[in-house]
Amino acid sequence: MAVAIIRILNNSPTMKFIIGDVLIIIFILFITRLPQSFSTTEAIQPSLTRLGSKRSSPSVQESAAKAVLGRLLPTHLHSFHFKIVSKDACGGQGCFLIENYDGPTENGPEILIKGTTAVEIASGLHWYIKYFCGAHVSWDKTGGVQLASVPKPGSLPLVKDGGVLIQRPVPWNYYQNVVTSSYSYVWWDWERWEKEIDWMALQGINLPLAFSGQEAIWQKVFMGFNISMEDLNDFFGGPAFLAWARMGNLHTWGGPLSKNWLKQQLVLQKKILSRMVELGMTPVLPSFSGNVPAALKTIFPTANITRLGDWNTVDGDPHWCCTYLLNPSDPLFVEIGEAFIKMQIKGLCSYRSVNSEVKYEHYTISSLLNVLIISCGFILSSSTSSEYGDVTDIYNCDTFNENSPPTNDTIYISSLGAAVYKAMSNGDKDAVWLMQGWLFYSDSTFWKPPQMKALLHSVPVGKMIVLDLFADVKPIWATSSQFYGTPYVWCLLHNFGGNIEMYGTLDAISSGPVDARISKNSTMVGVGICMEGIEQNPVVYELMSEMAFRKEKVQVLEWLKTYTHRRYGKSVQQIKEAWAILYHTVYNCTDGIADHNIDFIVKFPDWDPSINFGSRPSKLNSMHTFRSRTRSRRFSFQERSSDLPQAHLWYSTHEVVSALKLFLAAGNDLAGSLTYRYDLVDLTRQVLSKLANQVYLDAINAFRRKDVKALNIHSQKFIQLIKDIDVLLASDDNFLLGTWLESAKLLAENPSEMRQYEWNARTQVTMWFDTTPTNQSKLHDYANKFWSGLLEGYYLPRASSYFSYLSKSLEKNESFKLVEWRKQWISFSNNWQAGLELHPVKAQGNFLTIAKALFDKYLS
C-alpha cells in the first residue's frame, strides 16, 4: 500500500499536492483528538508569549501612551510619568499600577503609571482620572468627555497606601463585530479613527478587530488567480455594505468600489494597524472564509464551488443574491487562504504554480506567466511590496456562520475545520483562529453537541478562540461544557443595526463575566464588546469595559452613583434618583429578547390592519434580523391585543416618565453639560417614542372600529409626535442625519463617488436592500436611526401616506389598498435614497426648553 502511494506521488505532481494536504489534515485531526489535559492558560500561553514578542519596544509604547494623554489632557502632559513593566511586576498578569511620582515634582510629574503595555498604561490613566479626579470619557457622539473636574497641574490628588494595583483577571479584551465596520466606521477618516483607538486604549481594549482595507488585499490575491477587476466589481459590495459582501450574503449591491476607495482604505488600514501596534494591541485580521467571485468557477471548473441560496432579496435577483462558496475540502481553499494571509503579512505576490496546469488543463503556462505579470506588476506599482508586517497571529474566520455544512457528519465537519485552519497556518505557522460563536445559537438545530465538538476540536489545542457573542443574554458557555474545552471570550452584543434605543442588561454585565470565569473548568480567556453599531448607551459600554479589570461583581446601584457624578461633573440629587429608576427599568432587561428597535416611528409596520398581524408570515430572514417574540408584558399606557404588532417593551413606562421628570428638574444645574444634553435628549426621545407606539395602536384600533374621526385624531397625533421628536433631536449635534451624509461625501474624490457614497449612506439607514415596485426590502429599517432629518424627511411622509390611505378606505367604505400604498411609498423611498438635498450638521434650538415643552405637551 505504501509503495503504491509513493509511486503515485512520484508520477503525479497533482496527486502529490492532494494527498499531501490530506495527510496533513489527518495528522491535525489525530493531534487534536489526543486527550486535552492542558489548562486553558497553558493552552494559550505560547500564543500570548509570541504575541508579546511582536509588540513595540517599551520606549515606543511609552511614547504612544504619552500621545494619548496629550490628545486627552494636553494641559497635563507633564503631570504624569509612564513606564512599561514586565508581567513579573504584576504577578504574571497584565496590569497597571498607579503611584505617586517619587522625585522632583515642581512643574513635572505628579503621578507615575506603570503598565505591561501602553494599553494598560492608558487604562491606568483612565482609572485615575475617573476614580481620583471624577472625570468621564465617552464617545463624542454620546456627549464626549467631562474633564472639568480634573484639578490643575500641580494639584492632582495623591494615591494612598503605596498606590493602586489593578490586574486583568483574563488576558484579552476584545472589541468590535464584523458588521461594525459598515454600520459605524464606514465613513471614518484617520482623525476619527485616531479618536477611536485612543478610546479603545483608555477602555483597556487589547484585541481589536482590524477589517478596513481588506478589499485592496483581496484584489491583489484574486488577480493572482486570474480574476479581473471587472470580475471583482461583481464580487465586492458598495462601501456601506462591505460587511455582508465579505460574509457572502450579497454581491455588487451599492458598488462598484473605485480605485480611490481601495487605495484610500488600504492607506487608512496601515495607519490603524500602526497605531494599534504602537499601543501594544494585538489586531485581529481577516482570513479566507471561502467566499469567492463567480468567475473563479469558470477559471477552475473542477473546483468544489457551490452557489449559495438567497439571502434576504425580495425575489432572488441574481444581480446581488446567491454568492459562491469554495468548499474548505477543496485544495484550492487552502491555496487561496494561504495567499491571503501571506499578502497581508508580507505583500507577496500570489500566483499558480506550474503544477496547477496538470490539475486544471485549460490553465496554460502562457496564462500562468500572464497572471504572474499582472499580479506582481500591480504590487510592484503600489507604494510598497510589504503590506502590514508581522503584527498578529490571530485571524477571524466565520465560514460556517449562517452557512451550515452540507452534512452533519462529524468526521466531515472535523475535516472542514482542519482545512480552514490549515489555510491560516500555511500563511502564518503560529496562526490562531478566532471564530464567532453566534452559529451555535442562531442555528442550534444543526449544531448539536457532536457537531460542535467536531468543529471546536478540529484544530490543535489553543489554536481556536470562540467569541461567545451573545453571552449577555444567551450564554453558550453554560450549555456547552465551556465550549467543550475550547478557550472563549465572554461578549456583550447589545446593539443591532446601530439602532438608537435606551436599553441594557447592567446586572448581567456586572456579574456574567465573573460567573463565567470562576465556574468549574472555565475556559474563559477574555471579555469582549461586539455591538453591531457604536455611539449609543455609554453607560453600558463603560461598565462592560471595566469588567476587563474587575475580579469581583459590581454593585451596580453604587457604581451608578459615581458614574453619574463623573458623567455630569457634579452630584445632583434628582439625577441620582432618575438613574436609580433607569437602572431598574430601561437598563435591566431580563426577558431574553434581542433588542432590535422596532418602535413604529422608525420601523413602520407594512400590513393591512383588517388582517390579524399574527397571521402574517414573517418577512424577515433570521440570518440577519432578530424578531421579538410575542409574550405578555407590562404596558403602563394600556394593555394591547396580541393580534396587533408589538414593539419591544420590557419596563414600566410610567416609571421612566418619572425619571424624565427628575432629569428635567436638574436642568438648571446641568444646562451647560454636553453629557447631560445628550442624555436628556435621548431619554425624552425614548419616552415619546414609546408613547408613539401606543398612539399608533390607538389609530389602528380606530380603523378596525371604522371610526374615521378617531382614526384621524390618533394618526395626526402620531404624525405630530414625529415632527416634535425631530425638533428635539435637532437640538443636539449627535442626532443629525446631516453628519452621516456629509461624512460619506467627504471621502469622495469626484462627483460620481459623492453620489454613490451618499446613496450608500441613505440606503443603509432606510430601505437597506433591494425592492420591487410593490415589495419593500426584507431588511427595510433594520438599521433605523432616530436622527433629525430622517424623521421629518423620511419616516413622516411614510406614516402620513399610510394613514391617508387608511382614512380614504373608511370614507369610501372600501378595503385598504395596501399594494397601492406600497407602490407610492417605495417610489418615494427610491427617490429619497437617490436624493441630494442638504441636511443640517449643526444643532438648532435650546434642548432643555424643547424637552420641557414636549413633556408639558404630552406627559404632564
C-alpha positions, -999 to +999 in steps of 0.1 A: +000+000+000+028+024+010+048+015-021+017+022-043+012+056-028+049+065-033+046+055-070+015+077-074+032+106-058+063+103-080+043+100-112+017+127-105+025+162-091-012+168-087-017+137-066+013+147-045-004+180-038-038+165-030-025+136-009+000+158+009-029+181+020-050+151+031-022+136+052-016+169+069-053+173+077-054+137+090-024+145+112-041+176+126-072+156+134-051+129+151-033+155+172-065+174+181-082+142+192-055+134+218-066+139+254-068+176+262-050+177+295-038+213+293-054+240+313-068+269+293-039+292+304-013+266+294-031+261+261-029+298+251+003+307+268+025+300+238+004+323+218+004+350+244+042+348+246+046+350+208+022+379+206+041+397+233+073+394+213+056+412+184+048+443+205+066+476+200+096+484+223+089+499+257+100+533+246+077+533+216+047+522+238+055+548+264+056+575+238+023+562+223+006+563+258+020+598+263+005+609+229-029+596+241-025+618+272-016+647+250-047+644+230-070+638+260-055+663+285-028+684+268-027+707+299-014+678+320+011+663+296+039+668+321+018+658+352+022+620+345+051+597+340+046+564+322+067+533+324+063+498+308+070+470+332+071+432+328+043+409+338+066+397+367+059+430+384+022+422+381+021+387+394+024+372+359-007+390+346-014+422+326-019+451+349-014+487+357+000+504+388-008+539+399+017+555+423+028+589+435+058+601+415+089+597+436+111+626+425+111+663+419+075+674+411+078+711+405+064+716+370+069+679+365+053+645+370+030+641+400+016+606+392+035+575+380+015+550+360+031+517+351+017+491+328+026+459+310+017+476+277+007+510+266-029+499+267-026+491+304-009+525+310-038+543+292-062+522+312-044+532+344-046+569+333-084+565+327-088+547+360-070+575+378-089+604+362-122+586+368-118+574+404-094+601+417-105+632+397-141+625+389-137+627+351-156+609+324-147+597+289-173+586+263-177+588+225-181+624+212-215+614+198-227+604+232-217+636+250-179+633+248-156+639+278-162+656+311-127+668+322-136+700+341-133+681+374-096+673+368-075+696+391-050+719+375-014+707+371+004+707+404-028+699+423-035+664+413-048+641+441-023+617+456-029+580+458-027+564+493-013+532+508+015+527+483-006+531+452-032+511+433-026+478+415-052+465+391-047+432+374-065+417+344-084+386+355-083+373+319-057+382+292-079+397+265-104+425+260-119+421+225-137+448+205-160+450+175-184+430+155-177+420+119-205+444+108-195+474+130-172+484+101-202+491+080-228+504+105-204+527+123-169+531+108-176+531+071-172+569+065-144+575+090-112+593+082-079+590+101-088+618+125-119+599+137-101+566+138-074+581+159-100+591+185-115+556+185-082+539+190-075+564+219-109+554+233-100+517+229-067+522+248-084+541+276-110+513+280-083+486+281-091+470+247-061+450+236-077+426+209-095+448+184-108+436+150-090+453+121-110+448+090-105+480+070-089+480+036-091+442+030-107+446-005-074+460-018-056+429-004-083+406-020-078+424-053-041+415-053-048+380-042-075+372-067-056+388-096-030+361-089-058+336-097-066+353-130-096+372-116-101+406-134-111+439-119-144+435-138-150+402-120-143+419-087-167+447-094-194+419-094-180+405-062-174+434-039-203+453-023-206+491-020-189+509+009-218+508+032-225+471+025-189+456+026-195+436+058-222+415+041-202+411+008-173+398+029-196+373+045-210+361+012-245+374+019-246+396-012-225+409-040-224+441-061-251+459-040-240+495-037-209+490-057-186+491-076-156+501-055-134+527-071-097+526-073-097+557-050-117+538-024-094+507-025-063+529-022-077+552+005-089+523+027-056+504+025-036+535+035-061+540+064-057+504+075-020+507+077-023+538+099-048+519+121-026+489+125+005+510+131-012+529+160-027+497+174+008+481+175+024+512+190+000+509+219+007+472+224-026+459+210-030+427+191-050+433+159-073+406+146-070+404+109-095+388+084-088+354+068-104+334+040-138+320+047-145+305+012-164+334-003-152+337-039-160+357-071-183+339-096-156+340-122-135+315-101-159+288-110-152+293-147-114+296-142-114+264-121-143+243-133-134+212-113-131+231-080-158+224-054-176+257-056-213+259-046-238+287-053-255+296-020-292+303-016-309+336-014-302+360+015-330+385+020-335+397-015-371+403-025-373+378-053-338+362-056-324+388-080-291+373-092-276+408-096-270+407-058-280+374-044-267+339-043-230+342-039-204+314-044-186+294-017-155+274-022-157+243-001-129+240+025-123+204+014-110+216-019-072+221-021-078+255-038-094+267-005-061+262+013-041+278-015-063+310-016-064+312+022-026+309+025-021+335-002-044+360+016-026+356+049+008+360+033-003+390+013-014+408+045+018+400+062+044+403+035+027+417+004+039+386-015+025+383-050+004+352-054+004+330-085-004+295-095+025+271-097+032+252-130+019+221-113-016+237-115-015+230-152-018+193-145-049+197-124-066+224-145-057+215-181-071+248-195-047+268-174-016+271-197+019+281-189+013+312-210-016+322-189+003+315-157+030+338-168+004+364-177-011+361-143+023+365-126+030+396-146-004+411-139-004+402-102+031+411-093+031+441-117+002+455-097+020+450-065+053+465-077+034+496-089+020+501-054+037+522-028+053+492-011+059+455-016+051+448+020+017+453+035+011+451+072+041+432+085+041+406+113+016+423+136-005+394+148-012+357+148-049+360+154-073+358+124-111+359+122-129+334+101-167+325+101-171+300+073-200+283+090-218+314+103-252+315+087-239+288+063-243+253+077-221+225+063-239+202+038-240+173+062-239+169+100-214+140+097-189+148+124-159+134+106-167+156+076-172+187+099-138+180+115-121+178+082-136+211+071-125+228+103-090+214+099-089+227+063-099+262+074-072+262+100-046+248+075-052+277+052-044+301+081-014+281+094+001+277+060+002+315+058+012+320+094+026+290+112+015+304+146-020+313+135-049+313+160-084+310+146-109+335+162-145+324+155-178+340+163-199+315+183-232+330+171-238+300+149-243+278+179-272+300+190-287+310+157-285+276+141-288+254+172-309+228+154-279+219+133-251+225+159-258+198+184-231+187+208-214+162+185-212+187+156-200+215+180-173+192+193-163+182+158-157+218+148-142+230+180-118+201+183-108+202+146-077+224+153-048+220+177-054+228+213-051+265+220-053+274+183-090+284+183-108+311+204-146+314+203-165+346+208-195+338+230-211+366+211-245+369+229-233+360+264-251+390+279-284+374+271-279+338+257-245+325+270-234+294+251-206+285+275-230+275+302-248+249+280-218+235+261-194+225+289-173+256+284-173+251+246-161+216+252-127+228+265-121+255+238-109+289+250-136+316+247-143+353+252-174+364+271-190+390+249-216+417+251-236+420+219-262+446+230-269+465+198-283+456+163-280+477+132-267+507+151-302+515+163-307+542+188-326+528+218-320+532+255-315+495+265-292+475+287-286+445+309-264+460+336-269+432+361-258+406+336-228+427+326-218+433+362-219+396+371-219+375+339-181+376+332-173+369+368-196+339+370-182+325+338-146+330+349-150+313+383-172+285+370-159+249+372-134+241+345-137+276+330-121+281+296-128+319+295-098+339+283-113+373+278-142+397+277-155+414+246-177+441+232-194+430+200-222+455+193-232+460+156-232+497+160-214+520+185-221+555+199-252+548+220-259+539+256-225+550+270-233+536+305-234+501+291-200+503+275-183+520+304-194+492+328-185+465+303-151+479+297-144+479+334-152+442+336-119+436+318-102+447+351-127+435+378-123+402+396-155+407+417-191+415+408-200+452+406-227+466+429-244+485+401-265+510+420-234+522+439-214+522+407-241+543+390-238+570+418-202+575+410-209+572+372-234+600+372-212+622+393-183+617+368-205+620+337-220+653+346-192+667+367-212+672+399-236+654+422-272+663+416-299+645+438-326+644+410-301+628+387-292+601+412-329+593+417-335+593+380-307+569+373-319+546+401-351+543+382-334+538+348-313+511+363-343+491+374-363+497+342-346+506+309-312+491+319-325+460+335-339+439+306-343+403+316-368+390+291-342+373+269-352+392+237-326+407+215-334+444+215-336+454+178-355+487+178-389+482+162-406+513+175-433+522+150-419+556+140-387+540+127-399+505+119-434+513+105-455+481+101-462+471+065-495+454+068-533+455+063-548+463+097-580+445+087-560+412+089-546+400+122-509+408+125-500+374+139-514+356+109-489+372+085-458+352+077-425+368+088-409+389+061-376+389+079-348+364+074-333+351+107-299+353+092-298+390+096-327+401+117-340+394+152-377+394+157-391+399+192-412+370+204-448+379+214-452+375+251-471+391+279-455+423+291-464+451+314-478+481+295-481+512+316-501+531+290-525+504+280-526+466+275-527+456+238-542+428+218-518+401+206-532+403+171-515+437+167-479+445+160-458+447+192-428+468+198-403+456+224-412+469+259-396+454+290-403+481+316-429+503+332-432+534+310-448+552+339-416+549+360-394+561+331-417+592+327-409+599+364-372+596+356-376+620+328-393+645+351-364+642+375-339+648+347-357+679+336-357+692+372-319+690+372-317+713+341-308+745+360-278+727+375-266+710+343-278+731+314-242+736+302-232+700+302-229+682+269-233+648+285-265+660+302-277+673+269-272+640+252-288+620+280-318+643+283-325+644+246-321+606+244-344+600+274-371+623+261-369+606+227-372+572+244-403+582+263-420+599+233-412+570+210-429+545+234-458+569+236-460+570+198-462+532+198-494+535+218-508+562+196-502+541+165-521+512+180-549+536+190-552+547+154-552+511+142-580+502+166-600+532+155-596+519+119-609+485+129-639+501+146-644+521+113-642+553+134-630+578+109-629+607+134-608+588+160-585+575+133-578+610+121-572+622+157-548+595+166-530+594+132-525+632+134-511+628+169-487+602+157-475+625+129-471+654+152-450+633+175-427+626+146-424+663+139-418+672+176-392+644+181-374+657+150-372+692+165-360+677+198-332+657+181-322+687+160-312+704+193-282+680+197-254+677+171-253+640+178-287+631+165-284+646+129-288+628+096-267+655+080-234+645+098-238+609+085-244+621+049-216+647+049-191+622+063-198+600+034-194+627+009-162+639+024-145+606+015-154+611-022-127+624-046-151+632-075-188+639-081-195+603-092-181+589-059-200+616-040-233+605-054-225+568-049-214+573-013-244+594-004-267+567-020-250+541+001-254+561+033-290+569+027-299+534+016-283+516+046-303+535+072-336+532+053-345+505+028-312+487+032-316+462+003-335+457-029-371+464-037-397+457-063-425+482-072-448+465-047-425+450-022-402+467+003-368+453+011-370+424+035-344+444+056-361+478+055-355+498+086-331+472+100-305+500+106-331+526+115-320+557+133-336+584+154-320+613+136-333+647+129-338+650+091-346+613+088-378+616+109-390+647+091-379+638+056-384+600+055-404+585+084-430+613+084-440+610+047-443+572+051-467+575+081-487+603+065-493+584+033-502+552+051-528+569+074-541+588+044-549+555+026-565+541+058-587+571+062-598+571+025-607+534+027-631+542+056-645+573+039-652+554+007-662+522+025-637+501+006-608+478+015-575+492+024-553+494-007-521+481+007-505+474-026-513+509-039-497+524-007-466+503-012-462+515-048-464+551-037-441+546-007-414+525-024-413+550-053-409+578-027-382+559-009-362+551-041-362+588-050-352+598-014-323+573-015-310+589-047-316+624-033-290+651-029-308+676-006-287+690+021-293+685+059-280+705+088-248+694+105-252+718+135-277+718+163-306+742+163-327+753+193-324+750+231-325+713+241-338+720+276-365+744+266-377+719+239-376+689+262-396+708+289-422+719+263-427+684+250-430+670+285-457+695+292-474+689+259-476+651+260-469+639+296-479+663+322 
